[in-house]
Amino acid sequence: RRSLPNADAGTTASLILGRTSPGWSVPWDDRISRNHAQLTWNGNKLIVHRVIESRNPIFFKGLRRDDFELTIGEHFVIGQTTFSLVDN
């Protein structure tokens, strides 16, 4: 479980999710590329953009997606790992 960076009104906070990325390291799943997705949090929704060099797809609502937006209660899957957006 990890917290997203704070985004003040009218701003966004971004990080890179990946197996060895300094933003959000996910070393336990070898299906996740070193830098797999850019995550942008605007305080209300999470915008996910797959890094073009990443090898495996991202699934959102059961479909392969390269770009999508999540709201609280939704999730996406890369490899064997499910990422859920929950409210603290």
N, C-alpha and C positions, 0 to 999 in steps of 0.2 A: 504494500500500500504506500503510495507516494502522493504528496500534495502538489498541485499545480502552482506555478508562480502567481503571485497576486497581480491582478490587472485592475487598475483604477478606472473610473468612469471615462470612457472615450479612448482608452489605451488597450494595447494587447501585450501579451507576454509569450514568447516563443522558445521552444527547445527542440532538440533532436532526440528521438527515441531510437536506440539501436543496441546491438550486442556490446559494443565498446565505446559508445558515444559518451562524452562527458555530461551531456544533459540528463539523459535517463538511460542508464546502462541496464541491459537485460541479458546478462551473461549465461543464463540457464537454458536458453532456447537456441539451438544451432540453426534454426530456420529463419531467425531474425538476422538481417544483415548488420554489418558494423554500424552503418547509419541508414536506418530503414524509413523513418517517417519524420516529417516536421510537424510538430504539434503547436497550435496557436490558440491560446486561451484568451477570450475577451471578457470574461466575467460572467457570461451567460451560456456560451456554447464553446465546444472544442472543435477547431477546424483541423482536419488531418489531411496531409498531402504526402503521398508516397514519394520518397526520393527515387529518381529515375534509375540510379545505379543499383538499387536494391533488387535482389533476385526473386524473392517470393512475394505472392500477392497479399493484399490486406482484404479481409472479408468484413463487410458491414451489411447487416440485415441479410446475411446469407449470400451476398453477391460480391464478386471481385470488384473493388473500387480503388481508384487512385486518389480521389479527392471527395471528401464528404464532411458533414458537420454532425456532431453529436450533441445531444442535450442530456441533462441529468437523467439517469436510469438506463441509458443506452450503452452499448459496448461494441467493440470490434475485435477481430482475431487476426493474429499473425502467427503462423506455425502452430505450436501447441499452446500458445498463451492467449488468454482472453484479457482484454483491457476494458474495465468498466468505469464509467464516469458516475461517481456518487457524490452526494452532498455530505459534507462533514457535519 
